[in-house]
Amino acid sequence: MPHVFLNGGAMRGGPLHYLLDGAPLVASTTTAARYRFYSVGDRCPALAPVAHGGTAVSGEVYDVPMDVLRDRLLPAEPPELELGVVELADGSSAFAMLLRRPPTSYPTLTDITEFQSWTAYRTRKKEAA
């Protein structure tokens, strides 16, 4: 089964975790420090690979059956994201949802790289409100 890196609502405790249909957690980890991290309209996070100025982003890796990926996870993703492959902190690879290229058509894109975590960003946003 493919490993899938999740960093948004499908993580443990998130509103979309049920979409994993019981897929086992492999690890809580980060990506390699090669990504910018964005909020897409405050609806979902998005990773974008960069050559310079990237950071490690926190998330969880799951062992997801292909039919769950095909029938449950991917159909639930917003149109701004596409399936790609990320490098994890240990040098291994996993599927992940990346910002669809080119990102210029997303006026509600906010760079949240400094937070390194969707949970940290959402918590800060709630505290500021």
N, C-alpha and C positions, 0 to 999 in steps of 0.2 A: 504494500500500500504506500502511496506517496506521502511524504511529509509535507505539511502545509504550515507556514508561519502565519499566525493571526495576531493582529495588533489593534483590534477594534471591538465591536459589539459581540463578536462570537467567542471572545475569551471567557474563561470561567467567571461566572457571576454577571455576565453581560446579557442583554436582552435577546441576542441572537445565538446564544450558546446551544440552544436546543437544535439548531440546524446541523450540528455535528453528529446527531443521532448516536451518541455514545462513543464516538471515536476517542481512543485513549490519548491522554496527554503524554508527550514524549519528554518535553523539557520546557522550563521557563528560561528564556535566554534573550539575547539581543542579536540584531543584525551586525554585520561588520560595519565599521565606521565609514560607509560609502553612500549614505542616503540623506536626502532632505526629506522632511516630514511635513505634511500639509493637512489642514482641515478643509474638507470640501463642503462648504456651506454649513459647517457645524453639524453635518449629518454623519460623516464618516471620515476616518483618517486615510491618508494616501502616502505611499512611499514613492520616491523618485530617485533613481540612481544618479550619482554625480561623480565626476572625475576628481573634483576638489571641493573642500568645504562641507563634507558630509559628516554625519554622526551615527552612532549606534542607536538603534531604536528598540525599545523593549517590546516583548511579545511572548507568545507561547507557540510551541510546535506540537502539532497533532499528527497522528498516524491515521489518515482519512481514507476510507475505501473510495475507489474511483466513482462508484455509483452515487455516493453521498456528495462527492465533489461536483459531479455532473448534474445531479437532480435536485440538490438542496442548497449547497453553498453558492455555486456560480449564478444560478438564477436570482438569488437574493441580493447580489452585488449591484451597486448603482452603475449607471452607464459611464461615469467618469473613470471607472477602474477597469483594468484588464488583468488577466492572469499572466504572471511572469515568474521569474526565478530570482531569488535573493541569495546573497551570501550571508551566512550566519557567522557569529563571533568566532566559532571554532574552525572556520574555513569550509564547512560543509554547505550544501545548497538545499533549498526548500522552495516549493511553490509559495507564492504570495500574491496579493492583489496590489498592483502598481498603478500609479496615476497614468491614465491613458495619454499617449503622446499624439500630437503636441498638446501641452497643457494650456496654451494661450486662450482657449475658448471657455475657460472656467473663471468668470469674474468674481466668484465668491471663494476663491482659493486663498487661504491664509497660511503663511509659513509658520509652523509651530515646532520647527526643528529643535529649538532651545529646550523644549519640554521633554523630548526623547520618549514620550509615552502618551498615548491617547488618554489614559486614566488621569495622569498628572495634568494634562491640558484641561480636561473637563472639570476636574476638581478646582483648579485655579479660576476657571470661568465662573463656576458657581459661587466661589468665595467673593469674587469681584462684583457679583450681581446684588 
